[in-house]
Amino acid sequence: MPQRTQRRSHGRSAHRAIKRGLVSFLAFSCVSLSTAEALVPRTFLSRVLAGRGGSSAAATFTQRQVLETPHDEQLVNGSRGANGKHQPPANGASANGVAAATASVPIVPATYVAETKLPTDIGQFQLRAYRTERSTTNEFMGNEPCVIYSPEKSPFGRDGSWRKDVPVRIHDQCLTSEVFGSQRCDCKEQLKLSLQYIQENGGAIIYLQQEGRGIGLANKVAAYAMQDIGLDTVDANLHLGFPDDAREYGVVPAILDDMKVQSIQLMTNNPLKVQRLRDLGIDVTDSLPVVVPSTNPYNHRYLATKQDRMDHRNLKNVLANGAMAPRRRLPQTIAENYVTAGEEMCANAVTVSLMESEVAGTASSSSDGDNDEAGVTAND
């Protein structure tokens, strides 16, 4: 190609790249505080601002401000009474003084409604439905939890005796993957793995209506839109004014009491979930990993964020096996020209929009896990 033509071609490519970056920058900037406040309920806004002495009307939600906002309550230790039932956590801080937004979540009574057979492509299960009062702290949480278990390996205590060390998966609703087939997360695969496990080994799945880690479907879509222009799943929630995890587990003790389950082995990769349940007085004796066989180009970054920023365990091998090609970035100077005080996130959006992503291909499946992954792993 002649040198002049080559220069002209490179010039057009650079122009298009810069134009895409500016478009993404403007789109990101348009998600203003007024939009975020319209999406976020007052309960969340007041919780985030409580430690800052501010009001939602005067709030300016930059990434740094939300990250520096202290939680209102401290972790507390729950206990179990002499009758074996779960007791609400007492007021006070935990031994290590770690703060958590869910410490003040009360134990929520649950009313048994009905139970029915649940034939699936995995096997025969029972579906047991409950109903609770509407949450007063999270308007996006549903009030009809349910339990799924294998009738051949019932997890229920019988004749006045309480079951111990029951494998339990507390699974939060994910409409986008479990119904629509989205590949942006691993929720559907984790649910399937859990069903397979309890059919073979016994246990139960407690299914809670907490879409998008407790922010609701519409807000989850808004968070996905933030991820489309460069934010990860944590920063997307924070930008919209939510905690990175807004889920509540106050109904779980009541359901376990109804099942006469005294202690559980929690099927999870998330240590924070273990801690939150213990803070509600649930005796979690162990955790069982729930590891998907591989990542894909759409959920690899999500799983990496869960490991790197949300402290999820057991994901090292699956991320290595499903690793995507590194991204080649254009010089940072273009983004840096747009950085002003409090606008680092916008600069990140410009940088991401200028990336030339290369995907190594569909991530290969592997049944190998970390040496300590002896739990619910995929073998197919």
Short mmCIF file of the C-alpha atoms (twelve columns), coordinates in Angstrom:
data_MODEL
# 
_entry.id   MODEL 
# 
loop_
_atom_site.group_PDB 
_atom_site.id 
_atom_site.type_symbol 
_atom_site.label_atom_id 
_atom_site.label_alt_id 
_atom_site.label_comp_id 
_atom_site.label_asym_id 
_atom_site.label_seq_id 
_atom_site.Cartn_x 
_atom_site.Cartn_y 
_atom_site.Cartn_z 
_atom_site.pdbx_PDB_model_num 
ATOM 1   C CA . MET A 1   0.000   0.000   0.000  1 
ATOM 2   C CA . PRO A 2   1.407   3.453   -0.889 1 
ATOM 3   C CA . GLN A 3   2.627   5.410   2.121  1 
ATOM 4   C CA . ARG A 4   0.107   8.259   1.611  1 
ATOM 5   C CA . THR A 5   -2.829  5.819   1.407  1 
ATOM 6   C CA . GLN A 6   -1.574  3.962   4.452  1 
ATOM 7   C CA . ARG A 7   -1.347  7.190   6.449  1 
ATOM 8   C CA . ARG A 8   -4.862  8.155   5.341  1 
ATOM 9   C CA . SER A 9   -6.206  4.717   6.398  1 
ATOM 10  C CA . HIS A 10  -4.540  4.930   9.782  1 
ATOM 11  C CA . GLY A 11  -5.866  8.447   10.204 1 
ATOM 12  C CA . ARG A 12  -9.444  7.347   9.521  1 
ATOM 13  C CA . SER A 13  -9.082  4.423   11.974 1 
ATOM 14  C CA . ALA A 14  -7.767  6.683   14.697 1 
ATOM 15  C CA . HIS A 15  -10.555 9.186   14.029 1 
ATOM 16  C CA . ARG A 16  -13.208 6.466   14.337 1 
ATOM 17  C CA . ALA A 17  -11.643 5.163   17.556 1 
ATOM 18  C CA . ILE A 18  -11.591 8.619   19.116 1 
ATOM 19  C CA . LYS A 19  -15.193 9.218   18.011 1 
ATOM 20  C CA . ARG A 20  -16.300 5.941   19.639 1 
ATOM 21  C CA . GLY A 21  -14.532 6.954   22.800 1 
ATOM 22  C CA . LEU A 22  -16.212 10.351  22.918 1 
ATOM 23  C CA . VAL A 23  -19.622 8.795   22.304 1 
ATOM 24  C CA . SER A 24  -19.113 6.359   25.187 1 
ATOM 25  C CA . PHE A 25  -17.852 9.182   27.378 1 
ATOM 26  C CA . LEU A 26  -20.936 11.297  26.692 1 
ATOM 27  C CA . ALA A 27  -23.275 8.333   27.157 1 
ATOM 28  C CA . PHE A 28  -21.676 7.495   30.470 1 
ATOM 29  C CA . SER A 29  -21.787 11.089  31.642 1 
ATOM 30  C CA . CYS A 30  -25.496 11.243  30.857 1 
ATOM 31  C CA . VAL A 31  -26.176 8.676   33.583 1 
ATOM 32  C CA . SER A 32  -26.346 11.506  36.058 1 
ATOM 33  C CA . LEU A 33  -27.245 11.637  39.703 1 
ATOM 34  C CA . SER A 34  -30.852 12.391  38.782 1 
ATOM 35  C CA . THR A 35  -31.025 9.100   36.873 1 
ATOM 36  C CA . ALA A 36  -29.367 7.164   39.667 1 
ATOM 37  C CA . GLU A 37  -31.669 8.688   42.270 1 
ATOM 38  C CA . ALA A 38  -34.722 7.778   40.197 1 
ATOM 39  C CA . LEU A 39  -33.576 4.144   40.162 1 
ATOM 40  C CA . VAL A 40  -32.419 3.849   43.756 1 
ATOM 41  C CA . PRO A 41  -34.952 3.718   46.609 1 
ATOM 42  C CA . ARG A 42  -34.682 6.226   49.431 1 
ATOM 43  C CA . THR A 43  -33.788 3.446   51.884 1 
ATOM 44  C CA . PHE A 44  -30.554 2.729   50.007 1 
ATOM 45  C CA . LEU A 45  -29.729 6.393   49.453 1 
ATOM 46  C CA . SER A 46  -30.201 7.196   53.114 1 
ATOM 47  C CA . ARG A 47  -28.132 4.184   54.147 1 
ATOM 48  C CA . VAL A 48  -25.232 5.218   51.927 1 
ATOM 49  C CA . LEU A 49  -25.411 8.845   53.047 1 
ATOM 50  C CA . ALA A 50  -26.059 8.232   56.739 1 
ATOM 51  C CA . GLY A 51  -22.397 8.255   57.657 1 
ATOM 52  C CA . ARG A 52  -21.753 11.407  55.603 1 
ATOM 53  C CA . GLY A 53  -24.428 13.650  57.129 1 
ATOM 54  C CA . GLY A 54  -25.809 14.330  53.690 1 
ATOM 55  C CA . SER A 55  -29.134 14.037  51.897 1 
ATOM 56  C CA . SER A 56  -30.119 12.398  48.656 1 
ATOM 57  C CA . ALA A 57  -31.001 15.785  47.184 1 
ATOM 58  C CA . ALA A 58  -27.467 17.078  47.716 1 
ATOM 59  C CA . ALA A 59  -25.651 13.827  46.939 1 
ATOM 60  C CA . THR A 60  -22.968 13.517  44.282 1 
ATOM 61  C CA . PHE A 61  -22.224 9.849   43.706 1 
ATOM 62  C CA . THR A 62  -18.720 9.530   42.390 1 
ATOM 63  C CA . GLN A 63  -16.982 6.193   42.644 1 
ATOM 64  C CA . ARG A 64  -14.584 7.440   45.301 1 
ATOM 65  C CA . GLN A 65  -17.325 8.862   47.501 1 
ATOM 66  C CA . VAL A 66  -19.326 5.646   47.572 1 
ATOM 67  C CA . LEU A 67  -16.263 3.492   48.203 1 
ATOM 68  C CA . GLU A 68  -15.284 5.661   51.155 1 
ATOM 69  C CA . THR A 69  -18.756 5.662   52.700 1 
ATOM 70  C CA . PRO A 70  -18.642 3.732   56.004 1 
ATOM 71  C CA . HIS A 71  -21.225 1.093   56.784 1 
ATOM 72  C CA . ASP A 72  -23.717 1.965   59.482 1 
ATOM 73  C CA . GLU A 73  -23.574 -1.193  61.561 1 
ATOM 74  C CA . GLN A 74  -20.997 -3.676  62.810 1 
ATOM 75  C CA . LEU A 75  -21.044 -7.429  62.400 1 
ATOM 76  C CA . VAL A 76  -22.571 -9.203  65.370 1 
ATOM 77  C CA . ASN A 77  -22.514 -12.795 66.481 1 
ATOM 78  C CA . GLY A 78  -25.760 -14.719 66.570 1 
ATOM 79  C CA . SER A 79  -26.496 -17.789 68.647 1 
ATOM 80  C CA . ARG A 80  -28.856 -20.718 68.953 1 
ATOM 81  C CA . GLY A 81  -31.143 -21.105 71.919 1 
ATOM 82  C CA . ALA A 82  -31.538 -24.118 74.149 1 
ATOM 83  C CA . ASN A 83  -34.425 -25.363 71.994 1 
ATOM 84  C CA . GLY A 84  -32.141 -25.484 68.953 1 
ATOM 85  C CA . LYS A 85  -33.823 -22.576 67.213 1 
ATOM 86  C CA . HIS A 86  -31.923 -19.695 65.656 1 
ATOM 87  C CA . GLN A 87  -31.706 -16.589 67.808 1 
ATOM 88  C CA . PRO A 88  -31.452 -13.028 66.473 1 
ATOM 89  C CA . PRO A 89  -27.956 -11.554 66.738 1 
ATOM 90  C CA . ALA A 90  -27.343 -9.368  69.748 1 
ATOM 91  C CA . ASN A 91  -26.379 -5.726  69.419 1 
ATOM 92  C CA . GLY A 92  -22.672 -4.951  69.316 1 
ATOM 93  C CA . ALA A 93  -19.596 -5.274  67.184 1 
ATOM 94  C CA . SER A 94  -17.877 -8.473  66.162 1 
ATOM 95  C CA . ALA A 95  -14.502 -9.414  67.553 1 
ATOM 96  C CA . ASN A 96  -12.661 -8.155  64.494 1 
ATOM 97  C CA . GLY A 97  -14.756 -4.991  64.155 1 
ATOM 98  C CA . VAL A 98  -15.595 -5.653  60.484 1 
ATOM 99  C CA . ALA A 99  -18.525 -3.527  59.290 1 
ATOM 100 C CA . ALA A 100 -21.430 -4.949  57.287 1 
ATOM 101 C CA . ALA A 101 -24.623 -3.398  55.977 1 
ATOM 102 C CA . THR A 102 -26.663 -6.527  56.758 1 
ATOM 103 C CA . ALA A 103 -25.920 -6.639  60.475 1 
ATOM 104 C CA . SER A 104 -29.209 -4.934  61.335 1 
ATOM 105 C CA . VAL A 105 -31.325 -7.207  59.105 1 
ATOM 106 C CA . PRO A 106 -33.917 -8.866  61.380 1 
ATOM 107 C CA . ILE A 107 -34.928 -12.504 61.321 1 
ATOM 108 C CA . VAL A 108 -38.055 -12.640 59.163 1 
ATOM 109 C CA . PRO A 109 -40.912 -15.075 59.962 1 
ATOM 110 C CA . ALA A 110 -41.949 -17.349 57.098 1 
ATOM 111 C CA . THR A 111 -45.323 -19.020 56.652 1 
ATOM 112 C CA . TYR A 112 -45.510 -22.404 54.948 1 
ATOM 113 C CA . VAL A 113 -47.938 -22.331 51.999 1 
ATOM 114 C CA . ALA A 114 -47.803 -25.604 50.061 1 
ATOM 115 C CA . GLU A 115 -45.585 -28.355 48.693 1 
ATOM 116 C CA . THR A 116 -45.688 -30.187 45.362 1 
ATOM 117 C CA . LYS A 117 -43.744 -32.544 43.133 1 
ATOM 118 C CA . LEU A 118 -41.184 -30.937 40.836 1 
ATOM 119 C CA . PRO A 119 -40.144 -33.177 37.921 1 
ATOM 120 C CA . THR A 120 -37.091 -31.785 36.088 1 
ATOM 121 C CA . ASP A 121 -34.603 -32.877 33.449 1 
ATOM 122 C CA . ILE A 122 -32.203 -33.602 36.326 1 
ATOM 123 C CA . GLY A 123 -34.609 -35.714 38.360 1 
ATOM 124 C CA . GLN A 124 -37.561 -35.679 40.720 1 
ATOM 125 C CA . PHE A 125 -37.634 -33.016 43.401 1 
ATOM 126 C CA . GLN A 126 -40.072 -31.498 45.876 1 
ATOM 127 C CA . LEU A 127 -40.870 -27.772 45.799 1 
ATOM 128 C CA . ARG A 128 -41.915 -26.280 49.127 1 
ATOM 129 C CA . ALA A 129 -43.263 -22.707 49.112 1 
ATOM 130 C CA . TYR A 130 -43.295 -20.080 51.848 1 
ATOM 131 C CA . ARG A 131 -44.529 -16.530 52.172 1 
ATOM 132 C CA . THR A 132 -43.197 -13.638 54.258 1 
ATOM 133 C CA . GLU A 133 -44.091 -10.057 54.971 1 
ATOM 134 C CA . ARG A 134 -42.647 -7.558  52.507 1 
ATOM 135 C CA . SER A 135 -39.155 -6.408  53.429 1 
ATOM 136 C CA . THR A 136 -39.090 -2.998  55.087 1 
ATOM 137 C CA . THR A 137 -35.425 -2.462  54.220 1 
ATOM 138 C CA . ASN A 138 -35.291 -3.640  50.589 1 
ATOM 139 C CA . GLU A 139 -38.265 -3.007  48.339 1 
ATOM 140 C CA . PHE A 140 -36.746 -5.123  45.548 1 
ATOM 141 C CA . MET A 141 -36.734 -8.360  47.533 1 
ATOM 142 C CA . GLY A 142 -39.558 -10.807 46.822 1 
ATOM 143 C CA . ASN A 143 -41.579 -12.347 49.638 1 
ATOM 144 C CA . GLU A 144 -42.126 -15.902 48.384 1 
ATOM 145 C CA . PRO A 145 -39.023 -18.003 49.066 1 
ATOM 146 C CA . CYS A 146 -39.069 -21.718 48.402 1 
ATOM 147 C CA . VAL A 147 -37.116 -24.882 49.147 1 
ATOM 148 C CA . ILE A 148 -36.123 -27.571 46.640 1 
ATOM 149 C CA . TYR A 149 -35.024 -31.006 47.814 1 
ATOM 150 C CA . SER A 150 -34.894 -34.628 46.724 1 
ATOM 151 C CA . PRO A 151 -37.697 -36.739 48.249 1 
ATOM 152 C CA . GLU A 152 -35.374 -39.759 48.266 1 
ATOM 153 C CA . LYS A 153 -32.850 -37.919 50.457 1 
ATOM 154 C CA . SER A 154 -34.985 -35.668 52.606 1 
ATOM 155 C CA . PRO A 155 -33.088 -33.030 54.576 1 
ATOM 156 C CA . PHE A 156 -35.846 -32.614 57.184 1 
ATOM 157 C CA . GLY A 157 -35.469 -33.497 60.835 1 
ATOM 158 C CA . ARG A 158 -37.987 -36.087 62.033 1 
ATOM 159 C CA . ASP A 159 -39.679 -37.105 65.285 1 
ATOM 160 C CA . GLY A 160 -38.433 -34.093 67.201 1 
ATOM 161 C CA . SER A 161 -34.804 -34.564 66.201 1 
ATOM 162 C CA . TRP A 162 -32.857 -31.849 64.381 1 
ATOM 163 C CA . ARG A 163 -30.660 -32.604 61.375 1 
ATOM 164 C CA . LYS A 164 -27.034 -31.490 61.446 1 
ATOM 165 C CA . ASP A 165 -24.527 -30.559 58.728 1 
ATOM 166 C CA . VAL A 166 -27.124 -30.532 55.961 1 
ATOM 167 C CA . PRO A 167 -25.767 -29.362 52.565 1 
ATOM 168 C CA . VAL A 168 -27.694 -26.186 51.722 1 
ATOM 169 C CA . ARG A 169 -27.411 -23.892 48.741 1 
ATOM 170 C CA . ILE A 170 -28.948 -20.449 49.330 1 
ATOM 171 C CA . HIS A 171 -29.529 -19.377 45.756 1 
ATOM 172 C CA . ASP A 172 -30.688 -15.951 44.657 1 
ATOM 173 C CA . GLN A 173 -32.993 -15.514 41.683 1 
ATOM 174 C CA . CYS A 174 -31.369 -14.670 38.347 1 
ATOM 175 C CA . LEU A 175 -34.089 -14.195 35.742 1 
ATOM 176 C CA . THR A 176 -31.648 -13.134 33.047 1 
ATOM 177 C CA . SER A 177 -29.681 -16.397 33.085 1 
ATOM 178 C CA . GLU A 178 -32.166 -18.932 34.475 1 
ATOM 179 C CA . VAL A 179 -35.054 -17.887 32.202 1 
ATOM 180 C CA . PHE A 180 -33.587 -15.811 29.363 1 
ATOM 181 C CA . GLY A 181 -30.386 -17.829 29.037 1 
ATOM 182 C CA . SER A 182 -27.954 -14.948 29.532 1 
ATOM 183 C CA . GLN A 183 -24.270 -15.878 29.558 1 
ATOM 184 C CA . ARG A 184 -23.185 -12.805 31.532 1 
ATOM 185 C CA . CYS A 185 -22.981 -14.712 34.830 1 
ATOM 186 C CA . ASP A 186 -22.682 -18.251 36.214 1 
ATOM 187 C CA . CYS A 187 -25.955 -18.328 38.197 1 
ATOM 188 C CA . LYS A 188 -27.840 -20.815 36.020 1 
ATOM 189 C CA . GLU A 189 -24.896 -23.206 35.998 1 
ATOM 190 C CA . GLN A 190 -24.510 -22.959 39.765 1 
ATOM 191 C CA . LEU A 191 -28.196 -23.753 40.224 1 
ATOM 192 C CA . LYS A 192 -27.906 -26.809 37.985 1 
ATOM 193 C CA . LEU A 193 -24.802 -28.029 39.800 1 
ATOM 194 C CA . SER A 194 -26.587 -27.605 43.128 1 
ATOM 195 C CA . LEU A 195 -29.626 -29.566 41.943 1 
ATOM 196 C CA . GLN A 196 -27.369 -32.379 40.779 1 
ATOM 197 C CA . TYR A 197 -25.544 -32.392 44.087 1 
ATOM 198 C CA . ILE A 198 -28.597 -32.562 46.337 1 
ATOM 199 C CA . GLN A 199 -30.126 -35.293 44.190 1 
ATOM 200 C CA . GLU A 200 -27.031 -37.418 44.655 1 
ATOM 201 C CA . ASN A 201 -26.034 -36.436 48.195 1 
ATOM 202 C CA . GLY A 202 -29.099 -34.963 49.863 1 
ATOM 203 C CA . GLY A 203 -29.546 -31.422 51.093 1 
ATOM 204 C CA . ALA A 204 -31.676 -28.508 49.972 1 
ATOM 205 C CA . ILE A 205 -31.733 -25.348 47.891 1 
ATOM 206 C CA . ILE A 206 -33.325 -22.297 49.497 1 
ATOM 207 C CA . TYR A 207 -34.332 -20.088 46.563 1 
ATOM 208 C CA . LEU A 208 -34.744 -16.378 47.318 1 
ATOM 209 C CA . GLN A 209 -36.213 -13.669 45.083 1 
ATOM 210 C CA . GLN A 210 -33.240 -11.305 45.102 1 
ATOM 211 C CA . GLU A 211 -32.538 -10.371 41.503 1 
ATOM 212 C CA . GLY A 212 -29.218 -8.688  40.789 1 
ATOM 213 C CA . ARG A 213 -27.770 -9.247  44.284 1 
ATOM 214 C CA . GLY A 214 -30.841 -7.575  45.724 1 
ATOM 215 C CA . ILE A 215 -31.308 -4.501  43.504 1 
ATOM 216 C CA . GLY A 216 -34.184 -5.743  41.318 1 
ATOM 217 C CA . LEU A 217 -34.454 -6.507  37.622 1 
ATOM 218 C CA . ALA A 218 -34.682 -2.970  36.219 1 
ATOM 219 C CA . ASN A 219 -31.725 -1.775  38.280 1 
ATOM 220 C CA . LYS A 220 -29.802 -4.884  37.269 1 
ATOM 221 C CA . VAL A 221 -30.349 -3.962  33.615 1 
ATOM 222 C CA . ALA A 222 -29.100 -0.447  34.423 1 
ATOM 223 C CA . ALA A 223 -26.020 -1.983  36.056 1 
ATOM 224 C CA . TYR A 224 -25.472 -4.125  32.951 1 
ATOM 225 C CA . ALA A 225 -25.608 -0.937  30.873 1 
ATOM 226 C CA . MET A 226 -22.835 0.481   33.058 1 
ATOM 227 C CA . GLN A 227 -20.811 -2.689  32.480 1 
ATOM 228 C CA . ASP A 228 -21.330 -2.340  28.720 1 
ATOM 229 C CA . ILE A 229 -19.255 0.841   28.798 1 
ATOM 230 C CA . GLY A 230 -16.489 -0.410  31.043 1 
ATOM 231 C CA . LEU A 231 -17.442 -0.694  34.719 1 
ATOM 232 C CA . ASP A 232 -17.270 -4.020  36.527 1 
ATOM 233 C CA . THR A 233 -20.200 -5.464  38.480 1 
ATOM 234 C CA . VAL A 234 -19.101 -3.821  41.751 1 
ATOM 235 C CA . ASP A 235 -18.553 -0.311  40.392 1 
ATOM 236 C CA . ALA A 236 -21.792 -0.492  38.389 1 
ATOM 237 C CA . ASN A 237 -23.783 -1.009  41.592 1 
ATOM 238 C CA . LEU A 238 -21.872 1.719   43.397 1 
ATOM 239 C CA . HIS A 239 -22.394 4.189   40.564 1 
ATOM 240 C CA . LEU A 240 -26.150 3.636   40.800 1 
ATOM 241 C CA . GLY A 241 -26.022 4.284   44.543 1 
ATOM 242 C CA . PHE A 242 -26.393 0.674   45.707 1 
ATOM 243 C CA . PRO A 243 -24.111 -1.421  47.863 1 
ATOM 244 C CA . ASP A 244 -22.112 -3.977  45.882 1 
ATOM 245 C CA . ASP A 245 -24.303 -6.619  47.555 1 
ATOM 246 C CA . ALA A 246 -27.791 -5.649  48.789 1 
ATOM 247 C CA . ARG A 247 -29.080 -9.139  49.547 1 
ATOM 248 C CA . GLU A 248 -30.762 -10.058 52.832 1 
ATOM 249 C CA . TYR A 249 -30.987 -13.492 54.426 1 
ATOM 250 C CA . GLY A 250 -33.279 -12.791 57.365 1 
ATOM 251 C CA . VAL A 251 -35.804 -15.400 56.219 1 
ATOM 252 C CA . VAL A 252 -33.295 -18.271 56.160 1 
ATOM 253 C CA . PRO A 253 -33.353 -19.022 59.932 1 
ATOM 254 C CA . ALA A 254 -37.149 -19.367 59.903 1 
ATOM 255 C CA . ILE A 255 -37.033 -21.782 56.956 1 
ATOM 256 C CA . LEU A 256 -34.308 -23.890 58.567 1 
ATOM 257 C CA . ASP A 257 -36.328 -24.000 61.781 1 
ATOM 258 C CA . ASP A 258 -39.341 -25.245 59.846 1 
ATOM 259 C CA . MET A 259 -37.137 -27.952 58.301 1 
ATOM 260 C CA . LYS A 260 -35.683 -28.819 61.733 1 
ATOM 261 C CA . VAL A 261 -32.176 -28.260 60.439 1 
ATOM 262 C CA . GLN A 262 -29.768 -27.341 63.221 1 
ATOM 263 C CA . SER A 263 -26.569 -26.810 61.230 1 
ATOM 264 C CA . ILE A 264 -25.621 -26.598 57.572 1 
ATOM 265 C CA . GLN A 265 -22.769 -27.010 55.140 1 
ATOM 266 C CA . LEU A 266 -23.202 -23.977 52.918 1 
ATOM 267 C CA . MET A 267 -22.755 -24.548 49.191 1 
ATOM 268 C CA . THR A 268 -20.984 -21.345 48.169 1 
ATOM 269 C CA . ASN A 269 -17.718 -19.757 47.072 1 
ATOM 270 C CA . ASN A 270 -18.532 -16.574 48.986 1 
ATOM 271 C CA . PRO A 271 -17.069 -16.182 52.510 1 
ATOM 272 C CA . LEU A 272 -19.198 -13.082 53.104 1 
ATOM 273 C CA . LYS A 273 -22.367 -15.139 52.694 1 
ATOM 274 C CA . VAL A 274 -21.073 -17.560 55.314 1 
ATOM 275 C CA . GLN A 275 -20.412 -14.669 57.685 1 
ATOM 276 C CA . ARG A 276 -23.798 -13.051 57.114 1 
ATOM 277 C CA . LEU A 277 -25.609 -16.277 57.900 1 
ATOM 278 C CA . ARG A 278 -23.560 -16.813 61.042 1 
ATOM 279 C CA . ASP A 279 -24.420 -13.281 62.100 1 
ATOM 280 C CA . LEU A 280 -28.077 -14.351 61.945 1 
ATOM 281 C CA . GLY A 281 -27.386 -17.220 64.353 1 
ATOM 282 C CA . ILE A 282 -27.128 -19.988 61.734 1 
ATOM 283 C CA . ASP A 283 -24.591 -22.679 62.539 1 
ATOM 284 C CA . VAL A 284 -22.522 -22.971 59.335 1 
ATOM 285 C CA . THR A 285 -20.119 -25.847 60.016 1 
ATOM 286 C CA . ASP A 286 -18.459 -25.930 56.587 1 
ATOM 287 C CA . SER A 287 -18.660 -24.605 53.043 1 
ATOM 288 C CA . LEU A 288 -18.840 -26.615 49.822 1 
ATOM 289 C CA . PRO A 289 -17.490 -24.989 46.629 1 
ATOM 290 C CA . VAL A 290 -19.857 -24.533 43.685 1 
ATOM 291 C CA . VAL A 291 -17.520 -24.197 40.716 1 
ATOM 292 C CA . VAL A 292 -18.650 -23.967 37.092 1 
ATOM 293 C CA . PRO A 293 -16.605 -25.931 34.514 1 
ATOM 294 C CA . SER A 294 -15.415 -22.904 32.525 1 
ATOM 295 C CA . THR A 295 -15.952 -19.264 31.749 1 
ATOM 296 C CA . ASN A 296 -17.092 -17.748 28.473 1 
ATOM 297 C CA . PRO A 297 -16.268 -14.441 26.754 1 
ATOM 298 C CA . TYR A 298 -19.301 -12.822 28.395 1 
ATOM 299 C CA . ASN A 299 -18.830 -13.853 32.038 1 
ATOM 300 C CA . HIS A 300 -15.064 -14.175 32.407 1 
ATOM 301 C CA . ARG A 301 -14.627 -10.627 33.691 1 
ATOM 302 C CA . TYR A 302 -17.603 -11.045 36.027 1 
ATOM 303 C CA . LEU A 303 -16.071 -14.128 37.646 1 
ATOM 304 C CA . ALA A 304 -12.682 -12.437 37.837 1 
ATOM 305 C CA . THR A 305 -14.327 -9.509  39.632 1 
ATOM 306 C CA . LYS A 306 -16.010 -11.871 42.084 1 
ATOM 307 C CA . GLN A 307 -12.592 -13.318 42.900 1 
ATOM 308 C CA . ASP A 308 -10.566 -10.108 42.936 1 
ATOM 309 C CA . ARG A 309 -13.009 -7.629  44.473 1 
ATOM 310 C CA . MET A 310 -15.634 -9.712  46.296 1 
ATOM 311 C CA . ASP A 311 -13.254 -12.286 47.770 1 
ATOM 312 C CA . HIS A 312 -14.931 -15.319 46.212 1 
ATOM 313 C CA . ARG A 313 -12.872 -18.484 46.546 1 
ATOM 314 C CA . ASN A 314 -12.204 -21.605 44.433 1 
ATOM 315 C CA . LEU A 315 -12.171 -19.745 41.095 1 
ATOM 316 C CA . LYS A 316 -8.436  -19.675 40.368 1 
ATOM 317 C CA . ASN A 317 -8.331  -22.695 38.083 1 
ATOM 318 C CA . VAL A 318 -11.522 -21.983 36.173 1 
ATOM 319 C CA . LEU A 319 -10.326 -18.447 35.459 1 
ATOM 320 C CA . ALA A 320 -6.959  -19.754 34.303 1 
ATOM 321 C CA . ASN A 321 -8.516  -22.432 32.092 1 
ATOM 322 C CA . GLY A 322 -11.000 -19.999 30.584 1 
ATOM 323 C CA . ALA A 323 -8.670  -17.041 30.367 1 
ATOM 324 C CA . MET A 324 -9.335  -14.613 27.538 1 
ATOM 325 C CA . ALA A 325 -6.659  -12.942 25.441 1 
ATOM 326 C CA . PRO A 326 -5.209  -9.795  27.007 1 
ATOM 327 C CA . ARG A 327 -6.610  -6.529  25.761 1 
ATOM 328 C CA . ARG A 328 -4.327  -4.204  23.806 1 
ATOM 329 C CA . ARG A 329 -4.915  -0.657  24.996 1 
ATOM 330 C CA . LEU A 330 -4.299  2.499   23.049 1 
ATOM 331 C CA . PRO A 331 -2.181  5.164   24.763 1 
ATOM 332 C CA . GLN A 332 -3.706  6.408   28.007 1 
ATOM 333 C CA . THR A 333 -3.153  10.053  27.068 1 
ATOM 334 C CA . ILE A 334 -6.483  10.220  25.212 1 
ATOM 335 C CA . ALA A 335 -8.417  9.279   28.347 1 
ATOM 336 C CA . GLU A 336 -6.214  11.359  30.611 1 
ATOM 337 C CA . ASN A 337 -7.170  14.498  28.672 1 
ATOM 338 C CA . TYR A 338 -10.725 14.057  29.977 1 
ATOM 339 C CA . VAL A 339 -9.848  13.489  33.637 1 
ATOM 340 C CA . THR A 340 -11.019 16.216  35.974 1 
ATOM 341 C CA . ALA A 341 -11.642 16.069  39.716 1 
ATOM 342 C CA . GLY A 342 -14.052 13.254  40.546 1 
ATOM 343 C CA . GLU A 343 -14.389 11.980  36.957 1 
ATOM 344 C CA . GLU A 344 -12.010 8.996   36.912 1 
ATOM 345 C CA . MET A 345 -14.892 6.685   36.023 1 
ATOM 346 C CA . CYS A 346 -15.678 8.666   32.892 1 
ATOM 347 C CA . ALA A 347 -12.041 8.460   31.858 1 
ATOM 348 C CA . ASN A 348 -12.200 4.702   32.363 1 
ATOM 349 C CA . ALA A 349 -15.227 4.537   30.080 1 
ATOM 350 C CA . VAL A 350 -13.294 6.342   27.343 1 
ATOM 351 C CA . THR A 351 -10.312 4.016   27.762 1 
ATOM 352 C CA . VAL A 352 -12.439 0.888   27.635 1 
ATOM 353 C CA . SER A 353 -14.276 2.083   24.538 1 
ATOM 354 C CA . LEU A 354 -10.923 2.396   22.757 1 
ATOM 355 C CA . MET A 355 -9.855  -1.136  23.571 1 
ATOM 356 C CA . GLU A 356 -9.304  -3.649  20.815 1 
ATOM 357 C CA . SER A 357 -10.539 -6.808  22.499 1 
ATOM 358 C CA . GLU A 358 -9.278  -10.156 21.330 1 
ATOM 359 C CA . VAL A 359 -11.037 -13.258 22.531 1 
ATOM 360 C CA . ALA A 360 -8.964  -16.415 22.519 1 
ATOM 361 C CA . GLY A 361 -12.086 -18.397 21.664 1 
ATOM 362 C CA . THR A 362 -14.655 -20.241 23.668 1 
ATOM 363 C CA . ALA A 363 -13.179 -21.186 27.009 1 
ATOM 364 C CA . SER A 364 -12.282 -24.861 27.216 1 
ATOM 365 C CA . SER A 365 -14.051 -27.012 29.765 1 
ATOM 366 C CA . SER A 366 -12.005 -28.588 32.510 1 
ATOM 367 C CA . SER A 367 -13.015 -30.760 35.416 1 
ATOM 368 C CA . ASP A 368 -9.816  -29.948 37.311 1 
ATOM 369 C CA . GLY A 369 -10.247 -27.555 40.240 1 
ATOM 370 C CA . ASP A 370 -8.045  -26.158 42.942 1 
ATOM 371 C CA . ASN A 371 -6.676  -28.768 45.276 1 
ATOM 372 C CA . ASP A 372 -9.126  -27.643 47.944 1 
ATOM 373 C CA . GLU A 373 -12.164 -27.758 45.659 1 
ATOM 374 C CA . ALA A 374 -13.813 -30.908 46.966 1 
ATOM 375 C CA . GLY A 375 -17.342 -29.601 46.743 1 
ATOM 376 C CA . VAL A 376 -19.897 -29.048 44.009 1 
ATOM 377 C CA . THR A 377 -17.738 -29.055 40.888 1 
ATOM 378 C CA . ALA A 378 -18.720 -29.895 37.347 1 
ATOM 379 C CA . ASN A 379 -17.588 -33.218 35.959 1 
ATOM 380 C CA . ASP A 380 -19.083 -32.985 32.499 1 
# 
